[in-house]
Amino acid sequence: MNAPLNTPPEPSGPEPSGSGKPCLTLMIAAPRGFCAGVDRAIEIVERAIERYGAPVYVRHEIVHNRYVVDSLKAQGAIFVKELDDVPDEAPVVFSAHGVPKSVPAEAERRNMLYVDATCPLVSKVHRQAERQIEKGQHILFIGHAGHPEVIGTMGQVPEGQITLVETVEDVATLELPQTDNLSYLTQTTLSVDDTEEVITALTERFPQIVGPKAEDICYATSNRQSAVKIIAPASDLVLVVGAPNSSNSLRLVEVSERLGTPAKLIQRAADIDPAWLDGVGTLGLTAGASAPEMLVREVVAKLAEWRNVSEETVTAAEEKMVFKLPRQLTE
């Protein structure tokens, strides 16, 4: 992480009368930041600590944000890679990204107390995968190799009955055991535009392929990308607050760049190099679904040290989604 720099950038435009700072128009995207699934996952960990006492173990990062993880650590959460690192008697929470079926099966074998914080929209994809397998279909899963959500979803079905597809180019080289009973599903945090291109390629090569009744890309991912599509064309630069291992945050950077506006992914305000603001009169700002609003305000405060900031919120959609907590934490 870059250390904060205190030297202000060169002015990009006229300075207001009586001020030593140049002006900056800040277009802040809405919606941004936490989605309902992330809110739910964080509350699950906090309630588990409250109910069972610290420590509560969490398999993998509950969400992809270092600030969130560190905050939960301070409350008594211990983050581990696998169940092997969790004592039998300790409560454990599974991350919002979902886990392969083998993980809860192992927890049950060990009589462990576990709470599943998988986002309900990811769980919906898991159920779709099970139904497609029951129908004898081979699943083509559109996603990014190695992402926890992909690992979790592919782990819902028997090996050999699901194939990962990452790009349009992958579609042309697919070698499948059978092509007359195919279906597809997608990771929930993909680029809407890229995914449409892959689905188009799949349907052109395999006209009989069956897709889900409703789009798998989650509402929060779609809404945040839509907001960037509004602010990017009017901005000289877009800042995305998010983690480098956050798929939905990386997609926001790509959306802006695809529209011709350079974008930077930052985790905290301290990452901002003031030289980035050279020649920038209008700056777009958004945050990935696992980034708290506090980090957005931190960025605004840092920018205000260098510029006279005028804020404008640009709203692409209203979000009112709320997901229920697991029954074991509410009864």
C-alpha positions in Angstrom: 0.0 0.0 0.0 1.4 3.4 -0.9 2.0 5.9 1.8 -0.1 9.0 1.6 1.6 11.9 -0.1 1.1 15.4 1.2 2.3 17.4 -1.8 -0.8 18.7 -3.6 -1.1 18.0 -7.4 -0.8 20.7 -10.0 -4.0 22.6 -10.5 -6.1 21.3 -13.3 -8.3 24.4 -13.6 -8.9 27.8 -12.3 -8.8 28.3 -8.5 -11.7 29.7 -6.7 -11.3 33.2 -5.4 -9.6 33.3 -2.0 -8.7 29.6 -2.1 -5.3 27.9 -2.5 -6.9 24.7 -3.8 -8.1 23.9 -7.3 -11.7 22.6 -7.7 -12.7 19.0 -8.1 -16.1 17.8 -9.1 -16.7 14.4 -7.4 -19.3 12.2 -9.0 -20.2 9.5 -6.4 -22.0 6.4 -7.8 -25.1 5.0 -6.1 -25.6 2.2 -5.3 -22.1 1.5 -4.1 -20.5 -0.5 -1.3 -22.1 -3.1 0.9 -24.8 -5.3 -0.6 -27.4 -7.3 1.3 -25.3 -10.5 1.2 -22.2 -8.7 2.7 -24.3 -7.0 5.4 -25.8 -10.4 6.3 -22.4 -12.2 6.4 -20.8 -9.6 8.6 -23.8 -9.6 11.0 -23.6 -13.4 11.1 -20.0 -13.3 12.4 -20.8 -10.6 14.9 -23.9 -12.4 16.2 -22.0 -15.7 16.4 -19.3 -14.0 18.6 -22.1 -12.5 20.7 -23.9 -15.8 21.1 -21.1 -18.3 21.4 -18.3 -16.1 22.7 -14.9 -15.5 21.2 -13.1 -16.9 19.4 -15.4 -17.8 16.5 -13.5 -19.2 13.5 -14.2 -18.2 10.0 -13.3 -20.3 7.0 -11.7 -18.0 4.5 -12.3 -14.2 4.4 -15.9 -13.6 5.2 -15.9 -11.0 2.4 -13.0 -9.7 0.4 -12.1 -6.6 2.3 -9.1 -6.3 4.6 -10.8 -3.5 6.7 -13.8 -5.7 7.4 -11.7 -8.7 8.2 -9.5 -6.7 10.6 -12.5 -5.2 12.3 -14.0 -8.7 12.9 -10.6 -10.0 14.2 -10.7 -7.2 16.8 -14.1 -8.5 17.9 -12.8 -12.1 18.3 -13.0 -13.7 14.9 -10.1 -16.0 13.8 -9.8 -16.5 10.0 -8.5 -19.8 8.7 -8.0 -21.5 5.4 -9.5 -24.9 6.1 -11.5 -26.8 8.7 -8.4 -28.6 9.7 -7.3 -25.4 11.4 -10.5 -25.3 13.6 -10.8 -27.1 16.9 -13.7 -29.6 17.1 -15.4 -27.7 19.9 -15.1 -24.2 18.3 -17.9 -22.5 16.3 -17.1 -21.9 12.7 -18.6 -19.6 10.0 -18.5 -20.3 6.3 -17.8 -17.3 4.1 -20.4 -15.4 1.9 -18.8 -16.9 -1.2 -20.1 -20.4 -0.5 -18.3 -23.7 0.0 -18.2 -27.1 -1.7 -20.5 -29.7 -0.2 -17.5 -31.5 1.2 -17.0 -28.7 3.8 -20.3 -28.9 5.7 -20.1 -32.7 5.4 -16.7 -32.7 7.1 -18.1 -30.3 9.8 -21.0 -32.7 10.5 -18.7 -35.7 10.6 -16.7 -33.9 13.3 -19.9 -32.8 15.1 -18.8 -29.2 14.7 -21.1 -26.2 15.4 -21.1 -24.3 12.1 -23.0 -21.3 10.6 -23.3 -20.9 6.8 -23.0 -17.3 5.7 -23.2 -18.1 2.0 -25.0 -15.3 0.2 -28.6 -16.4 -0.6 -28.1 -15.5 -4.3 -25.0 -17.8 -4.4 -27.1 -20.5 -2.7 -29.7 -20.1 -5.4 -27.0 -20.9 -8.0 -26.0 -24.0 -6.0 -29.6 -25.2 -6.0 -29.9 -24.6 -9.8 -26.7 -26.7 -10.3 -28.2 -29.6 -8.3 -31.5 -29.5 -10.3 -29.6 -29.4 -13.6 -27.5 -32.5 -12.6 -30.7 -34.3 -11.5 -32.0 -33.7 -15.1 -28.8 -35.4 -16.4 -27.4 -32.2 -17.8 -23.7 -31.3 -18.1 -23.1 -27.8 -16.7 -21.0 -25.1 -18.3 -20.1 -22.7 -15.4 -19.1 -19.2 -16.5 -16.7 -17.8 -13.9 -13.1 -17.1 -12.9 -10.8 -20.0 -12.0 -9.8 -20.1 -8.4 -12.4 -17.7 -7.1 -14.0 -19.0 -3.9 -17.5 -18.7 -5.3 -16.4 -20.8 -8.3 -14.8 -23.4 -6.1 -17.9 -23.6 -3.9 -20.4 -23.9 -6.8 -18.4 -26.5 -8.7 -18.1 -28.4 -5.5 -21.9 -28.8 -5.4 -21.9 -31.4 -8.2 -20.0 -34.7 -8.9 -16.6 -34.3 -10.6 -16.8 -34.5 -14.3 -20.3 -33.1 -14.6 -19.4 -29.4 -14.7 -16.9 -27.5 -16.8 -15.5 -24.1 -16.2 -15.7 -21.5 -19.0 -13.9 -18.2 -18.5 -13.9 -16.5 -21.9 -15.4 -16.4 -25.3 -12.2 -18.1 -26.6 -12.8 -21.0 -24.2 -16.1 -21.7 -25.8 -14.5 -22.5 -29.2 -12.1 -25.1 -27.6 -14.6 -26.9 -25.4 -14.4 -30.7 -25.7 -17.4 -32.2 -23.9 -18.4 -35.8 -23.2 -21.9 -35.0 -24.6 -23.4 -31.9 -26.2 -27.1 -32.8 -26.5 -28.0 -32.1 -22.8 -26.1 -29.0 -21.8 -26.9 -26.1 -19.4 -25.1 -23.1 -18.1 -24.8 -21.1 -14.9 -22.7 -18.1 -14.0 -20.7 -16.7 -11.1 -22.7 -13.9 -9.4 -20.0 -11.2 -9.6 -19.1 -11.2 -13.2 -19.1 -8.4 -15.8 -22.6 -8.2 -17.2 -21.3 -7.3 -20.7 -18.5 -10.0 -20.7 -21.0 -12.6 -19.5 -23.5 -11.8 -22.2 -20.8 -12.3 -24.8 -19.9 -15.7 -23.4 -23.5 -16.8 -23.2 -24.0 -15.7 -26.8 -21.0 -17.7 -27.9 -22.3 -20.8 -26.0 -25.8 -20.5 -27.6 -24.3 -20.1 -31.0 -22.1 -23.2 -30.7 -24.7 -25.2 -28.7 -28.2 -24.0 -29.7 -29.8 -26.6 -27.5 -28.1 -25.3 -24.3 -30.4 -24.4 -21.4 -29.9 -21.4 -19.1 -31.4 -20.4 -15.8 -34.9 -18.8 -15.8 -33.4 -15.7 -14.1 -30.0 -14.1 -14.5 -27.4 -15.4 -12.0 -25.4 -12.2 -11.8 -26.6 -10.6 -8.6 -28.6 -7.4 -8.5 -25.8 -5.6 -6.6 -23.2 -6.4 -9.1 -25.4 -5.3 -12.0 -26.5 -2.1 -10.2 -22.9 -1.1 -9.4 -21.8 -1.6 -12.9 -24.8 0.4 -14.2 -23.8 3.3 -12.0 -20.2 3.2 -13.3 -21.6 3.3 -16.8 -23.2 6.6 -15.9 -20.4 8.3 -14.1 -17.4 7.1 -16.2 -18.2 8.9 -19.5 -18.5 12.2 -17.5 -15.3 11.7 -15.5 -11.6 12.1 -16.2 -10.7 9.3 -13.8 -12.7 6.8 -11.7 -11.6 5.5 -8.3 -13.0 2.1 -7.2 -12.7 1.3 -3.5 -12.2 -2.4 -3.1 -9.8 -5.3 -2.6 -7.6 -6.7 -5.4 -9.1 -10.2 -4.8 -12.7 -8.8 -5.0 -14.2 -9.9 -8.3 -17.0 -7.4 -8.3 -14.6 -4.5 -7.6 -12.2 -5.5 -10.4 -15.2 -5.6 -12.8 -16.0 -2.0 -11.9 -12.5 -1.0 -13.0 -13.0 -2.9 -16.2 -16.4 -1.3 -16.9 -14.9 2.2 -16.6 -11.9 1.4 -18.8 -14.1 -0.2 -21.4 -15.9 3.1 -21.7 -12.5 4.9 -22.2 -12.1 6.4 -18.7 -9.0 5.3 -16.8 -9.8 3.7 -13.4 -7.8 2.9 -10.3 -8.5 0.2 -7.7 -7.7 1.4 -4.2 -8.2 -0.3 -0.8 -7.9 2.9 1.4 -7.5 6.6 0.9 -3.8 6.2 1.6 -3.4 4.4 -1.7 -4.2 7.6 -3.7 -1.3 9.2 -5.4 -2.1 12.9 -5.8 -0.3 12.9 -9.1 -3.3 10.9 -10.4 -5.3 14.1 -10.1 -3.2 16.0 -12.6 -5.5 17.3 -15.3 -8.6 15.8 -13.5 -11.5 18.2 -13.1 -14.2 15.5 -12.6 -13.5 12.4 -10.6 -15.8 9.4 -10.4 -16.0 7.4 -7.2 -17.6 4.1 -6.3 -17.0 1.0 -4.1 -17.2 -2.7 -4.5 -19.9 -4.7 -2.7 -17.6 -5.7 0.2 -16.3 -2.2 0.9 -17.9 -0.2 3.8 -19.1 3.3 3.3 -16.6 4.5 5.9 -13.8 3.9 3.3 -15.6 6.0 0.7 -15.9 8.9 3.1 -12.2 8.4 4.0 -11.4 8.9 0.3 -13.6 12.0 0.1 -11.8 13.5 3.1 -8.4 12.8 1.6 -9.4 14.4 -1.7 -10.6 17.5 0.2 -7.1 17.9 1.6 -5.9 18.7 -1.9 -8.9 20.1 -3.7 -12.1 22.1 -3.1 -14.4 19.1 -3.6 -18.0 19.5 -4.9 -19.9 16.2 -4.4 -22.6 15.0 -6.7 -24.4 11.6 -6.2 -25.5 9.8 -9.3 -28.1 7.1 -8.7 -28.6 4.2 -11.1 -31.0 2.2 -8.9 -32.6 2.0 -5.5 -31.7 -1.1 -3.4 -33.9 -2.3 -0.6 -32.9 -6.0 -0.5 -32.5 -7.5 3.0 -31.7 -11.2 3.6 -32.8 -13.1 6.7 -30.2 -14.4 9.2 -29.8 -18.1 9.8 -32.4 -19.4 12.3 -29.8 -20.6 14.7 -28.7 -17.0 15.4 -32.2 -15.6 15.8 -34.0 -18.1 18.0 
